[in-house]
């Protein structure tokens, strides 16, 4: 089995986010001044030979290494501006997503990449608007997709393991062979959704609306459907549920 890449815990992400906010709050001029004074002091300490140094000698030493000091200062300011660049990148990613949704674009590589980038940076995707889009095989494990609008969206083979899809609109969505293990689908609208062969082990489906949904060959435990709304739902064993709201499903294998 290939080794899994390490994941940041929620605490680590929060700590990094707080650190970035503190760095952003420091005025750039103050960072530049402190960095210049520190770098100049290092140059003087390294180059002086123990003899008494006059202000003229200090200025001469600084000017002699002005290029190295400027380069080091540029690197420090570049690092300081990293949170601002990340914020701008997130704005651009959301602009791509919103533009694709407004134009009713079905397949968009840019939108898919924007979603992956936002998720990788730990940005919540709550209230995402991507109806009738093609997001097949997208990888968004543990994503916050609460209240998102994915009506009629193609999510075939998508990795949504442990994702929060509570109150999401997935009516008519194609979730065939999707990995939804451990996901939260409480109060989600899954009417007429296709869940053929989906992995739903450990998924929470309390009060999820699965009316007219297709769940043939889905990997799910029968007790997980307790409390879900099932009306003419095709169950994993191929049978139909006639009840409008099930509290004890006994036909799921």
N, C-alpha and C positions, 0 to 999 in steps of 0.2 A: 504494500500500500504506500502510495506517495505521501511524503510528509506534508501535513497541512501547514499553510502559512499562518503565522501568529496573528491573532486578532486583538485589536484594542478593546479593552473593557469599557463600558459606559463611563466609569470613573476616569479612566485615562483620557478619553476623548473630551470629557468635561474639563479636566485639568488643562489640557492643551488649549482648548477654546478660551478658558479664562486667562491663560498666559498670553495668548495672541491679543486679547482685548486690552490687557495691561500694556503690552508693547505698543499697540496702536494709540493708546492714550498719551504716551510720551511724545512731546513735541519733537519734530525732526531736527530743528535747530539745536535743541539741547543735546540730543544724541550725537550730532555732528561735533559740537563743541567739546563734549566730554571725551569722545573718541579721539579728536585731534590732540587734546592735552595729554591723553594717555599715551598715544603713539609717539608724540614728541618727547615725552619723558623717557620712554623706552629707548629712543634713538640716542638721547643725551647720555643716559646711564651706560649704554653699550659702548659708545665711542669715546667717552672721556677717559683719559689715562690716569686719573687720580690727581691731576693738577687742578688748580683753582680755575673755574670756568667763568669768564665774564659774560655779560649779556650779549656782547658782540659775538663771542665764540658760540654761544647757544644758538643765536640766529643763524650763524654760518653753518652749524651742524644740521639745523632743521632744513635750511635751503638746499644743502647738499643731498639730503634724502627726501626732498619734497615729492619726488615721483613715487617712491615707495610708500610714503605716508598717504598720498592721494589715492593710490591703488587700494591700500588697506581700508581707508575711509569709505571708498566706494563700495567695497564688499560689505562693510558693516551696515551702510545705509540700504543696500540691496536686501540684506536679511531683515532689516527693520521694516521694509515695505512689503514683506512677504504676505502678512495678513490682509493688507489692502488689495494685493493682486489676487489672492484667493477669493475675497469678497466680490471683486469685479468678475472673476471667472464664474462664480455662482450666478451672478446677475445675468451674464451672457447665456449660461446654460438654461436658466428659466425662460429667457427670451426666446431661445430656440424652441423649447417645448411649447410655450404659449402660441408662438407663431404657427407651428405645425398644427396645433389644435384648431386655431382660428381659420386656417386655410383648408381644414378637413383633409390633410395629407394622411394617407393610409400608411405608407411605408417611408420612413425617414431614418437614414443611418445617423444623421446628426442628432435627432431626438433620442435615439437609443443610446448613443454615446453620452449625451448630456445627462440622461437618467443614471447611467452607470457611474459617471464622474461625481454627480451629486451624492449618490449613495456611498461611494467610496470615501468621500469627505465627511460622511456622517450627517449630511443634511436631510432632515425629515422631508418625505415626499407627500405629506398630508395634503388633502384637497387637490391632488393631481388631476388635471383634466386631459385625458387622452382617449376619448371614446372612438371606437371603430378603427383603432390604430393597429399596426402589426408589430407586436412586441414578442414574437415567437422566440423562445430559447433565451430570453433575457435573464440575467442573473442579478437578482435583488434580494438575497437572503437577509432576514432580520430587518427588512426595510419598514419604515413607518409609512404605511399607505392608508391610514385611516380616512374614511369619508371620500376616498378618491372616486372619480368617475371613469370607469373602464368598461362602459356599456359596449357590448359587441366587439370587444378587443380580442385580438388573436394572441393568447398567452400560451400557446401549445409548447410543451416542453420547458416552460419557464421555471427557474429556480426561485421559489418564493418561500423557502423553508423558514419557519419561525417568523414570518412577516406578520405585521399587524394590519389586517384588512377589515377590521371591525367597521361596520356601517358603510362598507364600500359598495358601490353600485357595479356589480359584475353581471347584470342581466344580459343574457345572450352571449356572454363571453365564451371563448374556446379555451378551456383549461385542460385539454387532453394531454395526458402524460406529464402534467405539471407536478412539480414537487412542492406540496403544500404541507408537508409534515410539520407538526407543531405550530402551525399558523393560527392566528386568531381571526375567525370569520364570523364572530358573533354579530347578529343583526345585519349581516351582509345580504344584499339582494342578489341571489343567484338564480333567478327565474329563467328558465329555458337555457341555462348555461350547460356547456358540455364538459363533463368531468370524467370522460371515459379514460380509464387506466391511470387516473391521477393518484398520487400518494397523499392520502389524507390522515395517515396515522398520527394520532395526538392532536389533530386540528380541533379547534373549538368551534362548534356550529350551533351554539345555543341561540334560538330564535332567528337563525338564518332561514331565508326564504328559498327553498329548493323546488318550488312548484315547477313542473314540466322540465326539470333538469334531467340530464342523461348522465348516470353514474355507473354505467356498466363497466365491470372489471376494476372499479376503483378500489384502492387498498385502504380499508377503513374498518374500524370495529363497530359492531351494531349499536353499542351504547352511546357512541358519539352522535348518533342521529336523534337521540332523545331530546325533545324540546325544539327540534327543527321543524319548519313548516314543509310538509311533504304532500303535494297534491298532484297526482299523475306523474310522480317522479319515477324514472327508471332506476331501480336499485341495482347494486353491484351484481346480484345474481340474475339480472334480466327481468325480474318481476316488476309489476307496477304497484305503487302505493296509491290507495284510494283515499286515504285520510287527508284532511286539510291541515291537521296539526298532529304530529305523532309524539307520544310520550313513552312508548315502549315498542321499538321496532324489533320484530323477531324474524324477519325474512332476510336480513343481511348476513351473508356468510363471512 
